[in-house]
Amino acid sequence: MRTRKWLHSHLHASPISGNLEVSCFGGESESDTGDYWRLIIEGSGKTWKQDQKIRLQHVDTGGYLHSHDKKYARIAGGQQEVCGVREKRADNVWLAAEGVYLPITE
């Protein structure tokens, strides 16, 4: 959120793993379909609740937001690569650690 950029993906290879590249792109007045993600709630329910596991699936490519333990050596030294993978796997499930929580109203 600090960058004020969109979570973006497209049909380009990620630099470390060769999966789908994911980056920050654009801004408040600059966006395209590469910024569209589908929220998939793991388990039951239609409302994303705190401590509930989710997947983010990129609309254009079908890739799931993913990370692994391979790290950048130069540009972002020591940081893990975030990428997209086309298959649903146990290691592309996410849990929000912080954020803005809104009360549920019926």
Number of C-alpha atoms within 10 A of each C-alpha: 7 4 9 11 16 19 17 19 27 20 14 11 15 18 13 15 16 12 18 24 22 25 16 13 17 15 11 8 5 9 14 10 12 18 20 18 21 12 13 14 18 14 9 8 9 9 9 15 15 14 11 15 15 18 21 20 22 25 17 14 17 18 24 23 25 23 18 12 9 13 16 14 11 8 7 10 9 11 13 15 21 21 24 28 21 15 10 15 11 7 11 19 18 18 11 12 7 8 8 6 8 8 6 8 4 3
